[in-house]
Amino acid sequence: MNTRSRWAAALAALCLTGTPHAAVVNLGNGSVLDTETHLIWLETWGLSGLQPWEAQRSWAEELTLAGSSDWHLPTFEQYAILYAWLDMAGGDLTSRFIVLPSVYWSSTDDPFDPSAALLLYAPTGSQVSSSKALYAHATAVRSALSPVPEPSSFALTALGLLAAGLVKRGRRETDRT
């Protein structure tokens, strides 16, 4: 098998491995990226202490971290998606975040009581509803500005460019002979 054929076989094998899988990646600046939803979460939950819903909502919206000021309280759906992903990945919340075993406010109002909001019970991921006057912890989330490519995507691109260069070089050598 010549060099070109080996490179083509290697490229085909890489292409057949499928697309990169989602991950929760620590960005090293106090935040964590969920590559599936492109949401950026605080790494440490409960930084603002125990406060009622309105105070926690204001805290999240006024937060500036990692050069961004577009933070907000997560919706309950965002919590649920994060929990589902962590469960599928064989991890739990405490394996990726610094979390107190407590309840955390969401921005989702209780559909049956406008004076209440939904909370996440962190140890189990279950939903709790309570008066917005209750003191609970909070975390913040924001959308990533654009999808962040995973390292394996860069590797595949580099390998493809290398393979294309080798094929072009092989053609030049064939043309000279």
C-alpha positions as CSV (number, residue, x, y, z in Angstrom):
1,M,0.0,0.0,0.0
2,N,1.5,3.4,-1.0
3,T,1.6,6.4,1.3
4,R,-1.3,8.1,-0.4
5,S,-3.5,5.0,0.2
6,R,-2.5,4.8,3.8
7,W,-3.4,8.4,4.4
8,A,-6.7,8.0,2.7
9,A,-7.4,4.9,4.8
10,A,-6.5,6.8,8.0
11,L,-8.7,9.8,7.0
12,A,-11.6,7.4,6.2
13,A,-11.3,5.7,9.6
14,L,-11.3,9.0,11.4
15,C,-14.4,10.1,9.5
16,L,-16.2,6.9,10.3
17,T,-15.7,7.5,14.1
18,G,-18.5,10.0,14.1
19,T,-18.9,13.5,15.3
20,P,-17.4,14.7,18.6
21,H,-19.5,14.1,21.7
22,A,-20.9,16.8,23.9
23,A,-19.0,17.6,27.1
24,V,-19.0,19.9,30.1
25,V,-15.7,21.7,29.8
26,N,-14.2,23.8,32.6
27,L,-13.0,27.1,31.0
28,G,-10.6,27.9,33.8
29,N,-12.1,31.3,34.5
30,G,-14.8,30.4,37.0
31,S,-17.2,29.1,34.4
32,V,-18.1,25.8,32.7
33,L,-19.3,25.3,29.1
34,D,-21.9,22.7,28.1
35,T,-20.9,22.0,24.5
36,E,-24.3,20.4,23.7
37,T,-26.4,23.4,24.7
38,H,-23.7,26.1,24.3
39,L,-24.6,27.4,27.8
40,I,-21.9,28.7,30.1
41,W,-22.6,28.0,33.8
42,L,-20.9,29.3,36.9
43,E,-18.5,26.7,38.2
44,T,-19.3,27.5,41.8
45,W,-23.0,27.6,42.7
46,G,-24.3,29.6,45.6
47,L,-21.8,32.4,45.5
48,S,-24.5,35.0,46.5
49,G,-25.5,33.2,49.7
50,L,-29.1,32.6,50.7
51,Q,-31.5,35.2,49.4
52,P,-35.1,35.5,48.2
53,W,-35.9,35.1,44.5
54,E,-35.9,38.8,43.5
55,A,-32.5,39.4,45.1
56,Q,-31.0,36.4,43.4
57,R,-32.5,37.4,40.1
58,S,-30.9,40.8,40.4
59,W,-27.6,39.4,41.5
60,A,-27.4,37.1,38.4
61,E,-28.4,39.9,36.0
62,E,-25.8,42.2,37.5
63,L,-23.0,39.6,37.6
64,T,-19.9,40.3,35.5
65,L,-17.6,37.3,35.3
66,A,-15.1,36.1,32.7
67,G,-15.5,39.3,30.7
68,S,-19.3,38.8,30.3
69,S,-22.2,40.6,31.9
70,D,-25.1,38.8,30.2
71,W,-25.7,36.3,33.1
72,H,-29.2,35.3,34.4
73,L,-30.9,32.8,36.6
74,P,-31.3,29.5,34.7
75,T,-34.7,28.3,33.7
76,F,-35.8,25.1,35.2
77,E,-35.6,23.5,31.7
78,Q,-31.9,24.5,31.5
79,Y,-31.3,22.7,34.9
80,A,-33.2,19.7,33.6
81,I,-31.2,19.5,30.4
82,L,-27.9,19.8,32.3
83,Y,-29.0,17.0,34.7
84,A,-30.0,14.8,31.9
85,W,-26.7,15.2,30.1
86,L,-24.7,14.6,33.2
87,D,-26.7,11.4,33.9
88,M,-26.1,10.1,30.3
89,A,-22.4,10.9,30.6
90,G,-22.2,8.9,33.8
91,G,-21.4,11.8,36.0
92,D,-23.3,14.0,38.5
93,L,-23.4,17.7,39.3
94,T,-20.7,17.5,41.9
95,S,-18.3,15.9,39.5
96,R,-18.3,19.1,37.3
97,F,-19.4,21.9,39.6
98,I,-18.8,23.1,43.1
99,V,-22.3,22.8,44.5
100,L,-23.9,23.0,48.0
101,P,-26.5,20.3,48.7
102,S,-29.3,22.9,48.7
103,V,-32.1,24.4,46.6
104,Y,-31.3,26.8,43.8
105,W,-33.7,29.4,42.3
106,S,-34.7,29.2,38.7
107,S,-36.2,32.0,36.6
108,T,-39.3,29.8,36.0
109,D,-42.4,31.0,37.7
110,D,-44.7,28.4,39.2
111,P,-47.5,28.0,36.5
112,F,-50.1,27.6,39.3
113,D,-48.9,30.4,41.6
114,P,-47.4,33.7,40.3
115,S,-46.0,34.5,43.7
116,A,-43.9,31.3,43.6
117,A,-41.0,30.0,41.4
118,L,-39.5,26.7,40.7
119,L,-36.3,25.6,42.5
120,L,-33.8,22.9,41.8
121,Y,-33.0,20.5,44.7
122,A,-29.3,19.9,43.7
123,P,-28.7,16.5,45.3
124,T,-31.4,14.8,43.2
125,G,-32.2,17.3,40.4
126,S,-35.8,17.4,41.4
127,Q,-38.2,20.3,41.1
128,V,-39.6,22.2,44.1
129,S,-42.0,25.1,44.1
130,S,-41.9,27.8,46.8
131,S,-42.8,31.3,47.5
132,K,-40.4,33.8,46.0
133,A,-39.9,35.2,49.6
134,L,-38.1,31.9,50.6
135,Y,-34.3,32.2,51.0
136,A,-32.4,29.9,48.7
137,H,-29.2,29.7,46.7
138,A,-28.6,30.6,43.1
139,T,-26.3,30.1,40.2
140,A,-26.1,31.9,36.9
141,V,-25.9,30.9,33.3
142,R,-25.4,32.6,29.9
143,S,-25.4,31.6,26.3
144,A,-22.0,31.2,24.6
145,L,-21.7,33.8,21.8
146,S,-20.9,31.1,19.3
147,P,-20.4,27.3,19.4
148,V,-16.9,26.5,20.7
149,P,-15.2,23.9,18.5
150,E,-14.0,20.9,20.3
151,P,-10.3,19.9,20.1
152,S,-11.2,16.8,18.0
153,S,-12.8,19.0,15.4
154,F,-9.5,20.9,15.0
155,A,-7.6,17.6,14.8
156,L,-9.9,16.3,12.0
157,T,-9.5,19.6,10.1
158,A,-5.7,19.5,10.4
159,L,-5.6,15.9,9.3
160,G,-7.8,16.7,6.3
161,L,-5.5,19.6,5.3
162,L,-2.4,17.4,5.7
163,A,-4.0,14.6,3.6
164,A,-4.9,17.1,0.9
165,G,-1.4,18.4,0.9
166,L,0.1,14.9,0.6
167,V,-2.2,14.0,-2.3
168,K,-1.3,17.3,-4.1
169,R,2.4,16.6,-3.5
170,G,2.0,13.0,-4.7
171,R,0.4,14.3,-7.9
172,R,3.3,16.7,-8.5
173,E,5.8,13.9,-8.1
174,T,3.8,11.7,-10.5
175,D,3.6,14.5,-13.1
176,R,7.4,15.0,-13.0
177,T,8.1,11.4,-13.7
